[in-house]
Every structure is written in structure tokens, then in C-alpha cells.
Amino acid sequence: MVSRYSVIQYVPDPISDERINFGVVAFDEDRVLVRFLAGWERVRCFGHRQDLPLLKDFARQMEASAKLGQVFPGDQPNGLPRHERLLKVAQGSMNAIQFTEPKGSLEPTENLLEDMAQIYLKEMEQQPKARDRQAAARITINIVRDLLIRQVGPEKAKGLLKRKYELLGRHQAHTFDVAVANGKPCFAAHGISFEVQPPETVRDALAWMIADVKESSPDFPLAVMALPPKQAIPDYDRLVKLYEETTHTYTTLGARVLEVLQGEEQQLSSWVVGQLERING
């Protein structure tokens, strides 16, 4: 059975004829299926804000019509096949909402709808969510774990990797996100994020952890895995200054500060590999 599809487009200005896809309809002799954008932000930015309610209402009408076997709102069987009725609409429409001429496919209708939605319906990319202190901790642990597995294998890594590890300082014990220990600790790392402003108590607590451990064991390798501020956030300049001042303090106290950008963990990876090679060497 031949399936067919048509792309539903928004044309805010018929003179310029610029258009954006916001829906797809796929159908065969038995049924009609439709899909629309999950988010309307691209459409709103592309055209006129006042048209958005019209487009959303049309999408609701299309979904209701499809359940009745209609390929467009108001579609009425008149002896012509569905694709010919839709072709008349596509060729004659001069409205803000237009259909492309239906095209055929040998794909089942469900698969055709899915494929065409993937091709024609482009959702607006969402900005990556800002990562907090807990996210920084997870990234730190995951990187150390993955590199450790790569270096020594999963079984040995399981025994060496220590989450929420307590290190003794001169005055008290401090819990770091992750450490590698083989009878005694070899190195430790802790994460902090400036993608959201860390509370002063969090910043100061980490400074005290570093200072106290280094006072007890000056040569012990400590790393701070820091997520720097993102340019898109409000008050970026002030947060950058805070980030630079805080990480400078950590460096002065004796920790190695490793900057981790979104999706780029090279500094932390290199430091961990270096520590592992030092231990194995």
C-alpha cells in the first residue's frame, strides 16, 4: 500500500514567500496521522507573534480531523482519493498555512510520519542546563572512574576508586568527592561549579579542606575540578571575577585547579592520567 506525506508550513508574508515547517501529515487509504512541533519558539521568532494562536488552533483541528480520516480540516470525501484532495488544497492555498504537494512512499504510514518529522520538524535547541555543585561532583567521579578502568581494568578499579573519601587534615577529617587509594590515599579531587553561583559557605568550606589537608600533608596531590561561568548567564562579568578570585585562592593553598568546559574534560583527564602513571611507575 502506498503511503503519502505532506509538510505543513507557516508563511507569514506571501510576498516574500519565506516559510517554516511546523507540521507533517502522513496517510494511506486507511488512516491519517499528523505530527506538529513540540515547541513553538522557532515559529514565534520566525513570524508574527499574533499568528501563534491561529497556528496552535489549526494544529488542534488537524489532530481532530486526522482521527476522522480527514487530511485537512473540512476535508470531505467527494469521490477523489485523499492525495488528490490534498493536492488541490496545496496548489490553491495562498493563506499563512500551506501544505506541500503530497509525495508517495513505500514506507508504512507510521514509519513515514516518524521519518518525515525527523527531517522537516526542527525543534529549537535548548541551552544546556547550568550544572550545580552536585553535577560537578558527578563529573569528577565519572572521569576518575573511567580513566581508572582504562588504566587498570574494571576489577582493580573497583577496589581503588573511593567515593566521598575522608582525608585527614591537621585539625579534622574532610570528605572529598573522589579519591584513589590502595591501602593509603594516592590522590583526591573535588568538584565545584560556577555555572550557578556557589554559596560563600561552599567556597570557604573547600578552601578550608584544602588548607587543612595541605598543612598535614603538603605534597599530597589535590585537584579542584571547576566548572567556569557560562557567558549566557546573567551577571556574567561579576561571576567571572568571583571565579578567578576563588580558584586563585585554591591554587595558592596548594590545590591543582582544573577548568572543565561543557563537554571538555581534557585538563582533569590529563591530571588524573598523570597521577595514575606516577602511582604505577
Helices and strands as residue ranges (DSSP letters): E 3-13, E 18-27, E 32-36, H 41-46, G 49-51, H 52-67, H 82-92, E 97-99, E 103-105, H 109-120, H 133-152, H 154-160, E 161-168, E 173-181, E 185-193, H 200-216, E 222-227, H 236-253, E 256-259, H 266-280
